[in-house]
Amino acid sequence: MDVRAVIFDLDGTLIGAPQPFSEIKEELRRRLLGMGLGEELIGDLTPMYESLIRISKETGMPFEELHSIQVELEVERMKESYAFEGTLEVLGFLRERGIKTAVVTRSCREAALYALEKNGLAGMIDAVIARDDVPPDQLKPNPGQLLHAMEALGVEASKTIAVGDHGYDVISARKAGAISVLVSGHESGRMSFSVEAEPDFEVDTMGDLLSLLQRLLSTYVVVPAYNEEKTIGKVLDDLLRYFRRDEVIVVNDGSKDGTEGIARSRGVHVLTHLVNRGLGGALGTGLSYALRKGAELILTFDADGQHLIEDAIRVMRPVAEGRADFAVGSRLKGDVSQMPAVKRFGNAVLDVVTALFAGKYVSDSQSGLRCFSRDCAGKIRITCDRYAVSSEIIIEASKAGCKIAEVPIRAVYSEYSMKKGTNVFEGLKIALNLLFDKLR
């Protein structure tokens, strides 16, 4: 993937401290009570910073006086802070790859800089955006802090990964347009309240984050293409929002139109078959090439505009996280409102036929949106040249012991893409081809 910046939350992500935030909140409450403020006025102090702004407005007390208490408590807490295991390794890995880093935190700047310096992280972070650096309405979960960090680093959102341990981090990443990673296994340093939000990727620890980043940064996309000049340009432009040019492999399967020229104009790898070998031949060529290039993850993506790039990220997730060896984007588990009934019926029949040979039922065996781990892709032997390859891949993956996951995706059909893929007649041919091939 084309990742140029990774922006981290601080507490609960890079570092922890023995004192939980709940104790900070209770000590702040105690001091505010000691200043003569009532319980009802103080409220539950969630979040603390915004609560102090409210109290200042309601009482006329100087905000700086109230805020100085929170700053003092945060800095004192950071004196016992420590870097989580794996933090230095992750930052070192990113530094070696030339990927910029930043910290975005709801802590005050004084406490954040103290913690980074104390734990030997300051020299590995390119920018720090603390709560002092933006107006209150730009704090997480609003995207302002992330946007400021991306501007400081000179990196666009689609090239940025935001890593945090809280729903606020996920929500702000989504609003800013960045890819989100939730680190869910660190208890120390977590905020005193929780917010549910679904990240793009999730890991337990910083050590797991390193493995995830290694896989993401070694992901290749295989795009089989036959006479797709009407759509290939837009498809590649979408992919290049998230993937480097040298990670995108277009297999031009003997096209007679402008497919090859359009693909080459985007600067991606183009492998050309002199004659049309069919979908199976194109996928076989693309997978073999990606493996030779050292791919850790391989994504297959149709050239007819039927897939959404957001769904591609979702299909990558179980394999990138190490929970599966092979993932299939299932249109039948997602929004099928645009999928014609005849295609749903044809796919359902082929799903059953595929399951008979594979020993495993997959709800959308004909989906062209898939993700393989390196190990699983290396075990798949493609012999079917044409559309039967979609069933063959599932059969091969199942027999090789690859753990298979299904991810709901949206079925997107245009008048153009409707003419592509399988129909009832093609489905009968696929079933017969599978029968003859697998019984040989």
N, C-alpha and C positions, 0 to 999 in steps of 0.2 A: 504494500500500500504506500501511497505517496504521503507519508507522515513527515511534516517539517517542524512541528512543535508539539510538545506534551506539556500541558498545564496542570499542575497539581494543587489540590487542597493541601493544607498543612497539617492541622490537628486531626489525628485519626487516620491519616493517609501516609504521610512521610514520617511523622513523629508521634509519640505518645508521652504521657506524663502520669505519675501515680495519682495525682489529685484529679478526680472527675469534675466535669463542668457543673454537675449538680451542686457540688460543694462551693464552687465559685458563686453560683447563683444564690445559695443560702447565705453566704458571707456578705454578699452585696445587699441582700434583703436586710440582714441584721444591721448593717451600717446605715442603711436608709431609714430604718425604724429608729435608730439612735439619733438621727437628725430631725426626728419629730414627724416624719411622714407616716401616714396611716396605712394599714394593711390594704384597705380597699383601693387607695390611690396607687399603691405599689403594684398590685395585681400579681400575676404569676411570673412576671419578668421574662416572658417568652415572645420574641428573643430579647436578650438583655439590652443590647445597644438601642434598638428602636423603643424599648420601654423607657429608657432614660430620656430619650428625646421627647416622648409623650409627657413624662413627669415634669420635665423642664417647661414645656409649653403650658401645662395645667397649673403649675405653681409659680412660674416666673423665676425659679431658681436658675442660676447660670448653668448651662449645659456642661461647660468645661469642668465645673466643680463636681458635678455628678459623674461625668465620664472619667475623671482622674481616678476615681475609686476603682472602676472596672479595669483601667489600664494597670494600676498598681497590682491588683489581684492577678491579672493575666501574666505580667512579667514575673511575679513571684512564682507562679506555677511553672513557668518555663525553666526555672533554675534546676528543676528536677527532670526536665524532659530528656528523651532519648530517641534516637533514630530506630525505626523498626528494622528488623532483620530483612535484608534484601534491598533496603533503600539506596545504599551507596552503590550496590551493584547495578541497579536500574539506572541511576543517574550517570554512572560511568559508561554503561552500554550506550545510552543516548548521546553522551558526549563523543564517544568513539564514532558513532554514525553521523555526526554532524547535525543532530536534531536539537533545536533550541528548546529551552525549558523555562518555565515560570511558575511562581506560586501565587495563587489567588486565595485569600483567606478573609474570614470575617473577624479574625483577631486584629488587634491594633498593630500598627507598623513596628512599634518599639518591641513588642513581645515577639513578633514574627522574625525580625532581624536578629534578636538575641538568640532565639531557638536555632536558627539556621547557622549562626556563627558557633554556638556552643557545640553543635553536633557535627561540625565539619562539612556542612552542606552549602555554605554561602558561596563558595567559589564554583559550584556546579549549577547554580541557578542564574539565569540571565535577566530575570525581571521579577519584582515582587509588587503585587497589587493588594494592599491591605485595605481595611475598611476606611482608614483615614484618607485614602487616595481618591475616593469617589463619593458623590452625594448619596445619602441614605437610600434613595429610591433605585440606585444601581447595584446595591448589594445583592449577593445570592439570596434567593433563587432567581432574581432578575439577572439579565445577561450582561449588565454594564461592566462588571469587573473582568469577565472573560473577554469582552470586546476590547477593553483597554489593554489587556495583556496581549491579545493578538496584534493590536496596533503597535504596541511597543516592540514586539518581536518581528513585525513585518510579515505576518503569515495569515493567510485566509482561513476561514472557518473549516472548509472541507478538508484541509490539510492538517487539522489540529485534533488531538485527542485530549479530552479533559478527564482527569482522574480524581475521584473523590470517594468519601466513605458515607455520604449522606444523600438523601433524596434532593436536597437543595442543589448539590453539585450536578446531579443528573438533569434536573429541571433547567438549570441555567445553561448547561451544555446544549440541551435540545433547543432552547430559545435562541442561542447564539449560532446554531447550525453546526456545532462541533460533534465529533463522535465521543460518546461517554463510556467510561469504564468505572464500575463500582467496585471498590475494595471492601468486602463485607465481613472479613474475619478479624479485623482489629477492634477490640473492645475499648482499649485505652484511647482517650482523646476524642471520643465520639460526643457529639452535641447532646444536650440534656433532653432533647425531644426528637421524634422521628417523623419522617414524611415519606410516604410510599411513592416510588417512581421507578419505571422500568428502564434500565440502562441498555445500551447497545451490546455491552459485554460486561461480564462479572467474574471476579476472581476472589479468592479468600485472602491472599497475602501479597506482599510486595514480591516475594519469590515467584509466586504464580503470575504476577504481572509481567515479570521479565520473560517468562516462557510465552505468554500471550503476545508480547511485543515482538519477540523473535519470529513467531509464526506470521503475524500480520505483516511484518516487514519483508517476508519471503513468500508473499502470495502472488500467484500468477493467474491471469484470466484467459481462458481459451474461448474464442469466438468463431465457431464454424460458420462459413458464409458462402452461399451459392446464389448469384444474381440478386444481390441485396443492395443495389446502388441507391434505392429510394430511402433506405433506413439506416444503412451502416454508418453514415456520418454522424447522425444524432446519437446512435447507440455508443459510438466511440467517444463522443464528446461527454456523454453522461459518465462513462467509465473513467475517463481521464480526470474527472473531478476528484476521484478517490485513489486512482492507481497511476503509477508511473508509466511512461510510454514503453519502457523496456520490460514492463510486467504484463503487457497486453499482447496476446498472440492471436492474430487473425489467420485462420486457415482458409485461404481462398480456394474453394473446391471446384476449380475448372470453370469459374464464372466467365460468361461471354459478354457481360456488360461492364460498367465502370467500377465495379466493386473493388477490384485490386487497387486502382488508382486513388480512389477516395481513401481507402485504408492507409496507403503509403503516405498520403498527404498529411495524415495525423501523426506520422512519425513512429507508429507502433511496429512490432515485428509482423511481417507478412510472410506466410509460408504458402506457396502456390502449388496445387496439383495441376498438372498439364491436362488431365481429363477429370471429369466429374466422377468421384468415387463414392459419393453419398455421405450422409451424416456420420455413419460409423467410421468411414475412412478418415473424415476430417477430424473427428474427436480423437481417433487413435493417433494421428499425426500430432495434434496439439498437446495431448497428454504426455506423449513420449518426449516432445521438445521441452515442455515445462519441467519434467523430471530431470532432464539433462542440464537444465539451467539451475537446478538446485532448489526448486520450489518446495516449501514446507506445506503450503495449502494451494490447491488448484480449484478455481471456480470456473464452471462452464456457463456461458451466457449467450442466448440466442441473438442473432443479428437482425431479426425482423421487427424489433421494437416491442416485443411482447412482455419483456421483463422490466421491472422498476429497479433502479439502482439501490433504493432503500431496502427492497426485498433481498437483494444480493447480500447486503451487510447482515441481514437477519439470518440468511441461510448459512453464512460463514460462522455464525456465533457458536453453535454446539461443537463444531470441529476445532475452531480456534481456541475454545476453552478446554479442549481435551475431553469433552463428554461424549463425543462420537467420532467415528472414523470417516463417516460418509453421511452427508445431509442432502435431502431432496426437498426442494421447494414445492409444496403441495397446493395447487390451485383448488383442489376439492375440499381442503380444510380451511381455506380462506374465503374471500369474497368472490362468489361465482356468478354474480349478477350479469357480467358481460360474457360469460362462457356459454356458447350455444348448446342447446339440449342434446343435439346429435353428437357433439364432441364429448359432452359429459358421459353419454351412453357408451360411445366408442372407447373412451378411456377406462370406464368401469369394467368393460369386457376384457380389455388388455391387462388391467390390474389383476384380475382373477387368473388369466392365463399366466402372467408373470409369476404370481404367487405359487402356482402349481410347480413351476420349475425352481423357484428360488427358495421355497419353504418359508417364505416371509411375505406378508401382505404389506404393500406400500400403496397408499391411497391415490397417488398420482405418478404412476410408473413412467409416464411419457413426458414428464416435465423436463425442460431443457436447462433449468436453473438448479445446479448441483454444486456441492463442495466436497472435495476429497482431502484427506490427509495424505502426506507423501507416502506413508507406508501402505495405505489402502490402494491408492492409485497404482502403485507398483505391482500390486497383486492382481490387477484386472487385465484379462486377456480379451481383447476385442477381435472378434472374427466376423461379425455382421457388418456389412458395409453400409446398409441403409437404415431406415427408421427402427428396425428391430434392435438396434444398438441400445436404445433407452431401456428396454426390458433386459437385454443382455448384461448391461452394467449392473443392474440390481441383482441379477442372478449371480454374477461373478463376485460382487461384493459380499453377498450373503454366504456363498459357499466358501469364501476366503476368511470368513469369521469377522468381517468388518462390522462394527457396531453402527447401525443405521438409525438416523433420526429424521423425522419429518417436521418441516417448518411451514406454517400457513403463509401463503403469499396471495397476492391479488391476481386474478386472471384479467389481463388487459388485451382486448381484441380490437383491431381496426379492420376496415374492409380489406386492406392489404394483407395483414397477418392471418385473416380468416382463410385465405387461399393457401396458406402454408401449413405444414405439419400433417398430421394423420387425419384421414377420413375413414368411413366405414370400409371402403375397398382396401385402403392401405392397411387398416387394422386386420383384415382377414389375411393379407399377405404377411404381416408381421407374425401373426399367430402360426401360420404355416411354416414360415422361415425358422421360427424358434423350435417348432416341433421337429423339423428335419435336421436342424443344426444340432440340437441337444440330444437327439436320439442316435446320432451317428456313432 
